Amino acid sequence: MRPIITRLKELPGARRVGAPVLRAARAAFNRGVVYIYGVDSHSLVDVRSTIPCLIAPIDRLDDRRHLPLMRAIYPDWIEDCLAMGGRCYLATLEGRVIGFAWLTDKALTLDCVGWHEELRKGTELIHSCGVDPEFRGRRVFPYLLSCIARERLDAGANHIWVEVDRKNHPSRRGIERVGFSLIRAIHWHLVLGTARAAERSP
C-alpha cells in the first residue's frame, strides 16, 4: 500500500492548492545554512579550466564589464559588493566576461541573515561568485578560485575563505576541487522578516 501522502499529491488540484500555501509558509519562515570553506598554501590545489579563459582583477574604477553578468545572477547584491570593498576578479574568454568573484579582507557579512564579523588579519574572503550559465561545467569557477587564492597566499595572506549555501552542491564540488575544506557552518532562520543566525559545528 502506497503512503497516504503520495496519494494526496495525486489528487486533482492538490498542487494548485498546496503551492500558494507553501509559498506563503516560506515567506513567513525560511531557514538555511551558509558554509564557510578555508584553504591555506599547504592545501591549495592548482586547477585549470577546460577552456582557455583568463583570470585578472579589475584595476580601473570605471571598468564595468562585470555588471551585466552580475545583474543577471545577483540583481540585488551589486551595491552590497561595492560596499564590502575589496576587488572584483573576472574570468574572460576572448574579451567576454564569463565569470566573476569578489574578494575582501574587511568582514564576513551576510546581510540577509544578519551576520557580520570583522576578518582577522591575514584572512581574506571570496564571495559573490558567478559564472555565465553557458560556461558552467567547464571548471571556470574552480579555476577562478584557484587563481585568486594562489595570488593572495603568495602575497602574504594566511587563509582564504569562501562562502557558499549548503544546498549549492555544484559550487561546493568546485570549491572542494581546489583544496578548500569545510571549517564553519552558519545556521540562519528568517521569521516574518526578522533574521537570526548562529554558528554551529559543520
N, C-alpha and C positions, 0 to 999 in steps of 0.2 A: 504494500500500500504506500502510495507516494505521500510525502509530508503535506499537511494542510496548507502551509504557506505557499507551496508550489502550485496547488490547485487554485488558491486565491489569486495568484498572479495571472492565472489563465482566464479568470472571469472577464467577460466583456466589460470594457470601461474601467477596469481596475487601474490601468496605467494612467488614464486621463484623470481619475480621481486622486490617485496617490501622488502623482508628480507635483502638483501645486502644494500639497501638504508637506512633502519632503523639502521642497524649495523654501517654504516658509520656516520649517524647522531648522534648516541650515542657516537661514538668515538670522534667526533668533539665537542659535547656539552653534558655534563652529569650533573645531579644535584641530590640532596637528602637532607635528614635531619638526623642528629645524635641526639638522645635523651640522656639526662643525667638524671638518676634517683638517688634519695638520700634516705637514711634511717638513723635514729638515734636509740638510745637504747630504746626510748619510742614506736617507731612504728615497730621495728623489730619483725617478726613472725618466730618462730622456725618451720622449715619444715623438714619432713623426706622423704627419697626416698622410693619407693616401692620395692627396692632390697637392700640387706644388704651390701652396699658399705661403704668404709672407706674414710674419708677426712683428709688429712695431708699435710703440706708444705714439699717441698724438702729441706732437710737440708745439703746435700752434693753437692759441686760444680761439682763433677764428675757424679752425678746422671742424666742420660739421658733417663730415661724411658718414659718421656713425648714426646720426639722428633718425634717418628714415627707418633703418632696421630696428633701432631701439624703440621707436614709436610703435612699430608693428608687434614687438614682443612685450615690451613694458610701457604701455602708453601712459601710465600714471606715475612712473618712477624716475623720469628723467631729472626732474628738479631735485629729488632726493639724492640721486647720484652726484649731481653737481654740488649739493650742499655738504655731502660727506667728504668732499675734497679728494685728493689723490689724482691718479692718472687713468686714462682710458687707453687700453691696448686694442688694436684692430688686427683681425685676420683678413687679408686681402688676396684676391685671385685675379690677376690681370687688371688690377686697379679697382676691382669691385669689392666692396666691404661684405664679407660673408660671415663675420663673427666679431664679437667684442667682449671685453671683460674689464671691470673696474678694479682698481687696487687702491687701498688706503692704509695708512699707518696710524690713523686717528682713533677710530672707535668701531666696535661691532654694534650696529644699530639696526634693529628690526622694528621699524615704526608701527607696522600693522599689528604687532603683538606687544608693544610697549616695552621693548627690551633695549637697553643702552648701557654699554660699558666701555671705558677707555682701554685701548690696547696697550699692553706693556711694551716698553722699549725693546726693539728687536723683533717684534711680531707684526706682520703685515697681513691684511685680509683681502682676498679676491672675492668680489661679489658682483651681483647683477650681470651674469654672463648670458650670452645668447649666440645662437648660430642660425643662419638662414635655413629654413626647412629644406630647401633644395639640396643642401650640402650636409645634412645630418647623416650620420653613419659613415662618414669619411675621416673620422678621428680628428676633425678640426678642433673640437673642444679640448680633448686631452693634449693636443699639440700646443694650443694656446696656453693652457695651464702650465705645461712643462716649460715653455719659453719664459713665461713671466716668473715662475718660481726660480728657475735657473739664474735669470738675470738678477733678481733681488737677493738671492742667497749669496751669489758671487759678489754682490755689492755690500754685503755685511749683515744682512738680516739673519736672525737665528731660526725663526719659524715662519712658515707661510700657512695661513688658514684659508679655507674656502667654505662658504655656507651653501647648503642645499636642502630642499624639502625632502623629508624622509620618503615620500611617495614617488619622487622623481628618480626612478630606477635607472633610466639610461644615463642621466648625468652622474649618478653615483658610480656606475660602472666606469665611466670615463675618468672620474676623479681617482678611483682606486687604481686604474691602469697606470697613473703617473706616480704611484707610490704613496699617495695620501692615505692616512689611516684615521678611522673614526676616533675622535677624542672627547667630544661633548655632545649632549643632546638637550635642546631647549624645548620643553613641552609648553604649549600655549592653548588657551581656550578663549573664545570670544562669546560673551553672553550679552545679548541686547546692546551690542556696540561697545561694551567695556572689555578691554583686553587684560588678561592675566597670563603671566609666564613664570616658569620655574625651571631650574636646571636639575636634571636627574642623570643617573648613570646611563651611559649609552648602551 
